[in-house]
């Protein structure tokens, strides 16, 4: 328990976005160095945490036209004035994270905007000329985010996007950015646990029990929950790991984005306290 705490303390030192760490899997020299750094982490060098060189600001993109509307908010990691050396490896890592998140946001917005342009052409050439009354849609792109963990060289930010492109309702999606700030790499769920930790069973059992409590809300059979994947979506909170699924993955639309929080203490000896 204490050992795992030390490790996410530094490797959660290493995403947030709708309901309910001990490092392992050392595959290369870089990861080995990271593990050694994490295990030697102490209260005295918390001040050297990458988290301390930036603060998170909200950036916005607002657009409004006859056929397209965007109300987008996304996180921007602003380097504090005393840490503006562009050659500093920590600064480079932070800048690369900003680039990755902004690319995702921009691609999302531009995709909906391009679709709205095609719809506008079709509307003016076809739909508006039909005898039957035709509803004119305004395509919409929205996004919000949370910062669910930001300390000990770990950053977890889930971003929720919503798009409306006509029809009965729009669609929401959740994407989380979980970073090891010592490397700038995104953390996969397997990276959180030591070899030998049967985290999949722990998580699967926990989710299955929660689904059983409200089984009428979830798909069954071939479409039901069959266990987490190697690329499972998740984000990190102080008191637990939140595993989530997209709409329609394991439940109908009206359920929203199913989320399941597994408290760190359920992972037994590998659990860590995240301050």
Secondary structure, 3 states (H helix, E strand, C coil): CHHHHHHHCCCCCCCCCCCCCCCCCCCCHHHHHHHHHHHCCCHHHHHHCHHHHEEEEEEEEEEECCCEEEEEEEEEEEECHHHCCCCCHHHHHHHHHHHHHHHHHHHHHHHHHHHHHHHHHHHHHCHHHCCCCCCCCCEEEEEEECCCEEECCEEEEEEEEEEECCCCCCEEEEEEEEEECCCCEECCHHHHCCCCCCHHHHHHHHHHHHHHHCHHHECCHHHCCCCCCCCCCEEEECCEEEEECCCCCCECHHHCCCEEEEEHHHHHHHCCCCC
